[in-house]
């Protein structure tokens, strides 16, 4: 998922994706401000609601995926849904 918002003349672009395979958990989270790579702290300056979803700040390196495919898809739907709702509420548009 990609989101974009212009705040005070600066273009904020966020990419997020959470996936679970049979053996790994993958999380992609990137922030760009005017095309330059940034981080969560840089993103917080441009948000009205600074209470981030937990998945954005968690280290998922040691997480284990769910054992059943249906559970993995449900986890993906939940995590991606949380982030989608958060950015839409903060005025971002999905691109």
Secondary structure, 3 states (H helix, E strand, C coil): CEEEEEECCEEEEEEEEEEECCCCEEEEEEEEECCEEECHHHHHCCCCCCCCCHHHCCCCCCCCCCCCHHHHHHHHHHHHHHHHHHHHHCCCEEC
